[in-house]
């Protein structure tokens, strides 16, 4: 089994959270030059690799670069580019194909990585107790200016639609609208510092309690994309596309494309929820240079020094407590000189390591700041600082001043200094003088201890079966390669993923078992659109219990153990012994092939149990089933209706509030003691109706009683052992099967009448009943129990002596809607009775599930119970996952995200479109609009509305071509045919038959203009967008 590790209260003192409002980075996502995601980015920068792409002439020609540029010695055939900027999973985000084509790739990427950052954070916003804010910015839309606007699509789709799809102001609000986020949401624009300013704004919003979780970041995508650039002396981009930050010969950074989004949360909330914490933001500051510099685009030394000092002050830290600075580091002569001068001011008399990710990926414009933040946070997490590439000759400014600044040029271990936490600063400085600095500290680390072993429940879902299967494969591959605990992975999937229609689950005791199950036949699945299905409890009586039945859950489930101990404390003084001793001893091993016919029939019990006394079995069975039901309700599985079989009705009454636990324990114990004093009896099940059984009892000359009506063709008889034996022989003579039941007494028969009055008197003197909080069905009537019945002290004696009308109760369960049904108790006998009813169709059978194994099953009780929870989730029953994992100290970890299925949605620039003869709006084979997150309409943005404009008909041609109108159902075709005919056209109206060949035969081989008016029948809601 997996070994879940519990958090205790101990925190490593070296990284203990500081007082104040610290902000945790709990999730991140991005795409960068040379890296499809954050993991690849870390691998690349750790290895000192470059993400710059070098282009061949053929690729550049195909991208539309003219020959004159290719021949220009100053044209740099390289760029910091992304793969697949034309690809987008429009249907997943509820975006219509036409809107997707005009949507700026910056908006697409920011939306996609906002979603993926939330996934990485293990956060489903629809379940977060609080609001989510969005802060970010993008570059201007070169896709609009170079592709969309020149195409003329604005005349087709409307300038407003085009503007909304490309304007910077729509970037963050589109994310909030699409993902259903209701916190503060606004754009940030400060050129190169945009995304780090967005992080500061998000941190301030969290600190001010404006929101409870925040997305922050930035994006920049240049179009045309996979092209080089023309080097300009004195510009910001180097002639070889290599950024050499802090090098004396540095000539700048290639300006590239990228996107980065981080998820922020108040540290105390993150720790309370078990979030993964990449790093902690201790302080932050934003300022502007004002006029204290030589020009608008120039850097300002004083402004940069002040923003770093201010951020340190807000963190209540001194410069000596910072180990590393992830610098803005553009590699330009002026930029590096100013930044180093500012660092010399702040770190006067101190030493500090510095570096710049721009040497790996170039200058990512509006995404630059968050990219540096991601690097610094990952360095803190992995306790090593990646190298800064390309440094040959140190910039003299490094040594000009009283600070010792050292550029990290090789992968460097990051030990703690003087036992204090590792800390880093991150800078971003924008054109126009807006500067930002963030102070990071390594995440606090809790000491974890082993808890009770328990099988783990993995759940995942997707919008369609193909995506769900892809998720299965991804999960198996991830588990094959992760060091994270299986319990942490399970917890993250349970609490941190949006619920979709196509659902999957598996239960496993170890990582290896989980991988084998995911790649084998261990996965259950179901398509279920709802998430509020109700539940019914069928609560078993005695007859199928066995030694060791409660041992596994007693060990693995603390709440079950607590409730069962409470029952033991209430029973032992009344009985003079512990009735649960046998049920808590280790369960004897059951061989895989040891389940015989009686087990398959659902009635096998351990031989030792058959002879156990009623005054031991009944109280013990009540206690186990009550504790089991209470455990399920604590996990959020609250029954809408209950039906208890015989003793099971006492459990239902207690769960309902009719009986307090103390009263129920006392009543069950007294009832069992009274029954134990009666003569022995016997019972047998007969596969006939009650009327048929009564007829055979009469013809046999016996005097047995009908003890239970379990189904239309399943009746139980009870009476003295010898008489039951004679009746069995009589039925054998008529070739009618009859199965004896393992029991000590003739329950629900006249053999219990001698104790009716005594039990009634005891109830009158000792029991006060309450009003049912949860409805349950009475064994006496087969209908919902009434207040009038419960007010009668003789009800429980009548229940003891009268037949169990369980078939009628099952009918009552089925009448209450499409409920999932959980059998509370060992085995599946009650579920089998339900499935055997003619009014229980086969499609409902998967909704009926056991909660404990039968005596002959090899599965552990914890496995069966947890699988039942998984099956309930598959069926749309809400589960309280926090309660399900309570006291286990699990933490969220990285788990593979949703397998987005990207397609090309793109408008080519006019020249490329003309060369390819491609239409402005491509014909896109888009997946069918799948279910969208709660609150998002499938048609949430409508771009095209059909409008009829009346225009004069052109003069008829000299030679008329026949016109064939394929008729619509709204009468437009008739009107058009009349109008065309009145103007001399040769027109005919055709109704399209079911067989297309018939229409072709009707049209013949003569040339004709065919107009299909059936498109007018298309419903408004089916329009694209």
MARSE-339173 format. One record per residue (C-alpha): residue in three letters; z, x, y. Coordinates in steps of 0.02 Angstrom, whole numbers, plus 50000, padded with zeros to 5 digits. Layout:
% MARSE-339173
ALAZXY...
This chain:
% MARSE-339173
UNK500005000050000UNK499805005150180UNK501375011750259UNK501585003150428UNK502575013650548UNK503845005350660UNK504175010750837UNK505985014450869UNK506765016251040UNK506595035151042UNK505345042351164UNK504875060551170UNK505865066551322UNK504495078451373UNK503335063751407UNK504575050251454UNK503815037851578UNK504305041151757UNK505085027351862UNK503925016951970UNK502325007751934UNK501365019251820UNK499655013151763UNK499035015851586UNK497225019051539UNK497115008451382UNK495245007351352UNK493625015751402UNK491775014551372UNK490225022351442UNK488505029651417UNK488075046651485UNK486635058951483UNK486565065551305UNK487965054151246UNK487835036151187UNK489695033251203UNK491355041051249UNK491575049251079UNK489905058251093UNK490315063251272UNK491925071451215UNK491055080451071UNK489715086951190UNK490855093151328UNK492075100451204UNK490625110551132UNK490035115451305UNK488385106351276UNK487175100251407UNK486625082151418UNK485095086151522UNK483425080851446UNK481885091951462UNK480215082751470UNK478495087651411UNK476945084451515UNK476325070951396UNK477955061251411UNK477925062851600UNK476115056951609UNK476565041851503UNK477975038251626UNK476705037851768UNK477015054951846UNK475395059951935UNK474495076151892UNK474795083252066UNK476675083052033UNK476495090051859UNK475535104551933UNK476785107352073UNK477875122752037UNK479315114052125UNK479285099052010UNK480775100251891UNK480305092851722UNK482065087851674UNK483325074451711UNK485055067451675UNK484445051551591UNK485025038151471UNK484175031251318UNK483705012951308UNK483965006851485UNK482644993451451UNK483634986451303UNK484934972751314UNK485734959851200UNK485374945251315UNK485834931251196UNK487554938751161UNK487984937851345UNK487194920751369UNK485764927351476UNK484054919151460UNK482554930251420UNK481734928151590UNK483334931651685UNK483624946851573UNK481934954051623UNK482314953551809UNK484134959051787UNK484454976551855UNK484844988351711UNK486384993651809UNK487054975951795UNK486644975351610UNK487504991751572UNK489044987851675UNK489224971051588UNK488954978451416UNK490194992551442UNK491484981151522UNK491434971251360UNK491534986951254UNK492954994151358UNK493944978251327UNK493574979951142UNK494164997951146UNK495754992051231UNK496024979251094UNK496014965451224UNK495294948051206UNK495434941451384UNK495464923451323UNK497134927151238UNK497904938251372UNK499434931051456UNK498854935251631UNK497304938351736UNK495984951951726UNK495234959751881UNK493554968651898UNK493234983052018UNK491644993152023UNK490054997952110UNK488255002552078UNK486845011752161UNK485475002252252UNK484244993852135UNK482745005252116UNK482204993451976UNK482034979852108UNK481074990552230UNK479944999352106UNK479664986451969UNK480244968852007UNK479754966552189UNK477984974052174UNK477644963152022UNK477694947252124UNK478904939152004UNK479924932852152UNK478574920152187UNK478754913552010UNK480644914051987UNK481224912752166UNK481864926152282UNK483664920252263UNK483624922652075UNK482854939852094UNK484134944552226UNK485614938752123UNK484974948751976UNK484864964952075UNK486104964352219UNK487614975852215UNK488744961252261UNK488354952852095UNK488894967651987UNK490734963951963UNK490664945151988UNK489354943951850UNK490574952451732UNK491984940751783UNK490874925451763UNK490134930451596UNK491744936451515UNK492854922951591UNK493954934351696UNK494924926251837UNK495794940751924UNK495284948952089UNK493464954252076UNK492454963652205UNK491224977552229UNK491644995052291UNK490355005352385UNK490725023252440UNK489265032852367UNK489835046852250UNK491675041852253UNK491315023552213UNK491985022652036UNK493565032852069UNK493915022252223UNK493695007152108UNK495015014551992UNK496195016652140UNK495864998752197UNK496204992452021UNK497825002552009UNK498404995552176UNK497994977852120UNK499014980451961UNK500454988252057UNK500434973552178UNK500474961152033UNK498804953652085UNK498174955151907UNK498854960251737UNK497394970351672UNK495924977851764UNK494184984351730UNK493634998451844UNK492105009451849UNK490365012051911UNK488555013351861UNK486975021651922UNK485245020151844UNK483695026851929UNK481985018751900UNK480745026051859UNK481915034051735UNK481295047351615UNK480495057851749UNK480885074151839UNK481125077452022UNK480405088152160UNK481555102452206UNK481935103952392UNK482745119552458UNK484445115352531UNK484505098852437UNK485805093252313UNK484775095652153UNK484465113052079UNK482755120252034UNK483195121851849UNK484175105651825UNK485755115751786UNK487345112551884UNK488345128651907UNK489925122451988UNK490985135952071UNK489635148952044UNK489155159652192UNK487325155452157UNK487585136752129UNK486185125952198UNK486835108652161UNK486775095752022UNK485365085351953UNK485685067452008UNK485735057051851UNK486125040351774UNK487675034551687UNK488975021051669UNK490845021951642UNK492175008451634UNK494035010451602UNK495334997051565UNK496964998651659UNK498654990451633UNK500414992651695UNK501205005551580UNK502714994951536UNK501584980651480UNK500474992351382UNK501934999951288UNK502684982851253UNK501054976851175UNK500744992651073UNK499174997151171UNK498365013851143UNK498645024051300UNK497395037751337UNK498335043851490UNK499465037551629UNK498965036351811UNK500505042551905UNK499785042152080UNK498205038652177UNK497545039352354UNK495975035452454UNK495535041152630UNK494075045652741UNK493605061652831UNK493335052152992UNK492415063053117UNK493235079253060UNK491655087252992UNK489955093253046UNK488955077952993UNK488975061252907UNK488415068252738UNK489455084152747UNK491085086352652UNK492725087452750UNK494015100252699UNK495475092052788UNK495115074752719UNK494995081452541UNK496605091252555UNK497515076252627UNK496965064152492UNK497535075952353UNK499205078652440UNK499425059952466UNK499065056252282UNK500345069252230UNK501595061452349UNK501345043952278UNK501625051452105UNK503215059852168UNK502555076552105UNK502335093852178UNK500735104052163UNK501665115752044UNK501785101351919UNK499895099651900UNK499015109851766UNK497195105651792UNK496025098051920UNK494415089251866UNK493505093252025UNK492085084352112UNK491175100852079UNK489375097452131UNK488865115752130UNK488155115352306UNK488625129652420UNK489375118452554UNK490175106152434UNK491025119052324UNK491615129152474UNK492415113952554UNK493245108052394UNK493925125152350UNK494595127052527UNK495485110252511UNK496235115352343UNK496815131852417UNK497755122052550UNK498605110352428UNK499015122952291UNK499575136852407UNK500655148852307UNK500305139952143UNK499075142252001UNK497925128651934UNK496475127051814UNK494915118251875UNK493285111951801UNK491845099951826UNK490945088651704UNK489405089151815UNK488945105351727UNK488715094951569UNK487945078651629UNK487405081251808UNK487945070951957UNK488065052951899UNK488135045852074UNK489195029952077UNK489785033551899UNK490295051551937UNK492125048651976UNK492535038051824UNK491605050451714UNK492755064251775UNK494255052851747UNK493695049451568UNK493525068151536UNK495255071951605UNK496065057651508UNK495255063451346UNK495795081251380UNK497595075351397UNK497435065051239UNK496715079351136UNK497795092851218UNK496325104151259UNK495225107251411UNK493335107951385UNK492365122151464UNK491395121351626UNK489635127351590UNK488495139651678UNK489745150051774UNK489045167551799UNK489705174151965UNK491315166952034UNK491215158352202UNK492165169652321UNK493095154552387UNK494075154252225UNK495005169752282UNK495065165852468UNK496795159052494UNK498545159252423UNK498175148152272UNK497665155152103UNK496205144052050UNK495415147651881UNK493845139351814UNK493995134651630UNK492465142451547UNK492915140451364UNK493795127351259UNK495615129951303UNK497185123751218UNK498315114251336UNK500135117851297UNK501545109851394UNK502305120751529UNK504205121851537UNK504385106651424UNK503625094651551UNK502165083051521UNK500375088951542UNK499635083051706UNK497935083251788UNK497115078051950UNK495385070251967UNK494385070852129UNK492855061652192UNK492135063552366UNK490785052152434UNK489405053852561UNK490095046452720UNK491785054252690UNK492745042352576UNK493815053252463UNK494835048152311UNK496075057352202UNK497015051652048UNK498485060351965UNK498545058751775UNK499935062151651UNK499865062751463UNK500345046651375UNK502145044351318UNK502285046351130UNK503455035751030UNK504265042250874UNK503755031350727UNK504715028050566UNK504135020650403UNK504365001950378UNK504184991150222UNK502504992550135UNK501414977250143UNK499594972850106UNK498544972450263UNK497414958250321UNK495794963750404UNK494864950150500UNK493254951050599UNK491914939250660UNK490204938550743UNK488974926450818UNK487844926750665UNK487904932050484UNK486854947650511UNK488034954150645UNK489554949950537UNK488814959950394UNK488454974450512UNK490264973750568UNK490794974850385UNK489764990650361UNK490414998250523UNK492204994750475UNK491995002750304UNK491215018350381UNK492595019250512UNK493995017950384UNK493155031350283UNK493345043550427UNK494865038550529UNK496635045150518UNK497325029150595UNK498455018550486UNK497715003450401UNK499064992550478UNK498574998150653UNK496744994450619UNK497204977250551UNK498314973450701UNK496954978550824UNK495684967250739UNK496904952750738UNK497484953150919UNK496084962351006UNK494444954050959UNK493564938351022UNK493394924950888UNK491634920050838UNK490854908050715UNK490394919250568UNK492044925650500UNK492534938450370UNK494174944550297UNK494874955750163UNK496624960450104UNK496994978150048UNK498504988650006UNK497745005350058UNK496305012750157UNK495385017149997UNK495594999549931UNK494994992450097UNK493425003250095UNK493074998449915UNK493314980149955UNK492204980850109UNK490824989150010UNK491074978649855UNK491554960649826UNK493224960349914UNK492634951350071UNK492834932650098UNK491774924050228UNK491544907250309UNK490554899550451UNK491764890050560UNK491494884950740UNK493234878150776UNK494884886750804UNK496104872150804UNK496044865350626UNK497644857050569UNK498614861050410UNK499474851150273UNK500854858050163UNK500944852749980UNK502684857949924UNK502984860449739UNK504474854849636UNK505214863749486UNK504294868049327UNK503234882949377UNK504534894949446UNK504824911549361UNK505984926449366UNK505564938549507UNK504564925349602UNK505384929649769UNK505664948249746UNK504074954749828UNK504234944149986UNK506094947749996UNK505664966250005UNK504144965450120UNK504504951150242UNK506094953050346UNK506064935050408UNK505874928150231UNK507344938950178UNK508394932950324UNK508064914550288UNK508314916550101UNK509974925450130UNK510504910950242UNK510124899050098UNK511064909949975UNK512574910150089UNK512524891150095UNK512284888649907UNK513424901249824UNK515084893749885UNK514524876449831UNK513894881849659UNK515094895849619UNK513664908049586UNK512084914949667UNK510654903949604UNK509344916149668UNK509864930949564UNK508464928849437UNK507124925249566UNK507554941249660UNK507554953049512UNK505964963549489UNK504534953349421UNK503964958049247UNK502214965249239UNK500854953149187UNK499354960149095UNK497654955849166UNK497204947149006UNK498874939048978UNK498514922549063UNK498324909848926UNK497754891648925UNK499404885048989UNK499274896249142UNK497484890949171UNK498124873149167UNK499384878249300UNK500964875349197UNK501494891749118UNK503244897949157UNK504214912649092UNK505074908848928UNK506764913149000UNK506544900249138UNK506274885849017UNK508094886048966UNK508844888949137UNK510054875949202UNK509494863049328UNK510954867349441UNK510224885049456UNK508354881449460UNK508304867349587UNK509344875649724UNK508424892149698UNK506714883949704UNK507184874249861UNK507774890249947UNK506214900349905UNK505014886549958UNK505974882950117UNK505984901350165UNK504134902750125UNK503694887550231UNK504774893850374UNK503884910650366UNK502184902250381UNK502734891350526UNK503424906750614UNK501664914050599UNK500974899050692UNK500454888850539UNK501294872450586UNK500934857950467UNK500204841850535UNK500804832750379UNK501784837150222UNK501914830450047UNK503274837149932UNK503264834549745UNK504964828749684UNK506154842449743UNK504794847749865UNK505154832249970UNK506864839550010UNK505974854850082UNK504844843450184UNK506324833550248UNK507204849450302UNK505654856650388UNK505404839850473UNK507154839450544UNK507714824350442UNK508974835550354UNK509824850650431UNK509754866150323UNK511594864850283UNK511434846450236UNK509894849750131UNK510734864050037UNK512274853250004UNK511224838449947UNK510104848749833UNK511614857449756UNK512554841049727UNK511014832449654UNK510714847049537UNK512534847249480UNK512484828649442UNK510854830049344UNK511524845049248UNK512914833949178UNK511674821549102UNK510964822048925UNK509404832448898UNK507714824048919UNK505874827948900UNK504274825048996UNK502414825548955UNK500784824249051UNK499424812348991UNK497624812449059UNK497574793549079UNK497914781049217UNK499654773649233UNK499014756849166UNK498244765249014UNK499844774948980UNK500924759348994UNK499774750648870UNK499974764948745UNK501864765548770UNK501914746948730UNK500794748748577UNK501804763548514UNK503384753348520UNK504244765948634UNK505234763848793UNK504704778948896UNK504584778149086UNK503154782749200UNK503904797549294UNK502434802749403UNK500724796649453UNK499824812949491UNK498024806949492UNK496874792749444UNK496864799949268UNK498454810249263UNK500134802249225UNK501814809649175UNK503024800949057UNK504884804549034UNK506264799848916UNK507344805848772UNK506604821148683UNK506394812448515UNK505494797648593UNK504324808848692UNK503934818148531UNK503524801748441UNK502404796448585UNK501464812848577UNK501164810048392UNK500534792448428UNK499304799048558UNK498734812648438UNK498284798948316UNK497194791148450UNK496404808048491UNK497194807848664UNK497824824548727UNK499614825748788UNK500424841248863UNK502314843648856UNK503104850049017UNK504394863849025UNK505934854349084UNK507774851449045UNK507904833049093UNK506904817049103UNK506714817349292UNK506184801649385UNK506654790149241UNK508024778149191UNK508954792749109UNK509524797449286UNK510174780049327UNK511974784149277UNK512164795449430UNK511244784249555UNK512804776449631UNK513764792849638UNK512364801749730UNK512184787149851UNK514044787349889UNK514004806249917UNK512524804850037UNK513404790850134UNK514944801750155UNK514144818750188UNK512384817550259UNK511784812950432UNK509904810950443UNK508824814650595UNK507144808350656UNK505624816650576UNK504894829650694UNK503454832750574UNK502724818450470UNK502864819050281UNK502404807350140UNK503714799250031UNK503704801149841UNK504424783549829UNK503004774549918UNK501614787449932UNK501564783650118UNK502344791550272UNK504224790950262UNK504994778650385UNK506584778750487UNK507124763050394UNK506984771750225UNK507934786950286UNK509324776250361UNK509724769850185UNK510974781450097UNK510214775449933UNK508494782649975UNK508824799549893UNK509494791349734UNK507954780149727UNK506894795749752UNK507804803849605UNK507564789149484UNK505884781549537UNK504174788349486UNK503344801249600UNK501834792749679UNK501004809149719UNK499224803149696UNK499484790749837UNK500274804549943UNK498754815649913UNK497654801349970UNK498704800550128UNK498414819150158UNK496534817150139UNK496524802250257UNK497234812950397UNK495644822550432UNK494864838750378UNK496484848450360UNK496714865150277UNK497984863250136UNK499274876350085UNK500244874449924UNK502034879949955UNK502674886549790UNK502004895949640UNK500264892849573UNK498964879749615UNK499434864149518UNK499614852949670UNK498004859749743UNK497134856249579UNK497734838149588UNK497014836749763UNK495344844449715UNK495264832849566UNK495254817249672UNK493554808849694UNK493824807749883UNK494024826649897UNK492224833349907UNK491814850749845UNK491544857450020UNK493394854550052UNK493964864449902UNK493954881449993UNK495174873850117UNK496484871749980UNK497444887849947UNK498994894449859UNK500384904249942UNK501194911949788UNK500454917949623UNK500734907949464UNK501804915749328UNK500294922149233UNK499384929749382UNK499374948549410UNK499274947749601UNK500804952049703UNK501614937949800UNK501334946949965UNK499484948749927UNK499274930349886UNK500234924850040UNK499294936350160UNK497644931250084UNK498144913150118UNK498404917650301UNK496694925650304UNK495894910350225UNK496754899250352UNK496034910050491UNK494304908750412UNK494484889850413UNK494894889150598UNK496794887750589UNK497604897050735UNK498764911150682UNK500074919050793UNK499614937050756UNK501014944350860UNK502274934650756UNK501334938950596UNK501574957450636UNK503284955750717UNK504504970150696UNK503194981150613UNK502944992250765UNK501054992850747UNK499944999850882UNK498184996450939UNK496895009550893UNK495045012150916UNK494045000750800UNK492144999150798UNK491514986250922UNK490294971850908UNK488564977050844UNK487524972050993UNK485704968850950UNK484734975351097UNK482934970451135UNK481734975851269UNK481834965551427UNK480824974451559UNK479564972151698UNK478414987151708UNK477864993551878UNK476184986251930UNK475155001651885UNK475895003051711UNK475714984351686UNK473884984951735UNK473534999451619UNK474324990451473UNK473674973351520UNK475454967351497UNK475954951351587UNK477274952051722UNK478494942351615UNK478374949051440UNK478324937451292UNK480024940751217UNK480494935751042UNK482314932851081UNK483614927950954UNK484164909950959UNK485504906851088UNK487094910050992UNK488794902851026UNK489484910251186UNK491284914251233UNK492394899651278UNK492004893251451UNK490254900751463UNK488804888751465UNK487274893751362UNK486204889451514UNK487394897251639UNK485994903251754UNK484424892751769UNK482954901951843UNK481444890751818UNK481344872051853UNK479694863251814UNK478924855651971UNK477314845551977UNK476194848752128UNK474734837352165UNK473164847352203UNK471354841652228UNK470264843752075UNK468904856752086UNK467114850552094UNK466454846951920UNK465434860651842UNK463604858151815UNK463864858151628UNK465384848451573UNK466524855551440UNK467474842451343UNK469344841951380UNK470554837951239UNK472314832951289UNK473644834451154UNK474744819651199UNK476554820551252UNK477784806551218UNK478164802551400UNK476484795351451UNK475904809751560UNK474404812751446UNK473814794951468UNK473914796251657UNK473024813151660UNK471654806651545UNK471374791651660UNK471324802751813UNK470114815351737UNK469024801551668UNK468934793351839UNK468284809651908UNK466894810851780UNK467684822551655UNK467314821451469UNK469114819151412UNK469954812751257UNK471784810751212UNK472344816251039UNK474004813350952UNK474454828550848UNK474634824050663UNK475884831950545UNK474484841650461UNK473664853750585UNK472104854550476UNK471784836250514UNK471774839950701UNK470564854450678UNK469394843050580UNK469484830050718UNK469074842650855UNK467544849250765UNK466674865550810UNK466054861550984UNK466834871551128UNK468214862051216UNK469654865051336UNK471264860451246UNK472814856551348UNK474444854851251UNK475524842351346UNK476854842051210UNK477754855751308UNK478244842051430UNK479344834751293UNK480464849951299UNK482214845051353UNK482904851951515UNK484304860651422UNK483054870151317UNK482274879151465UNK482474897951469UNK483924904051570
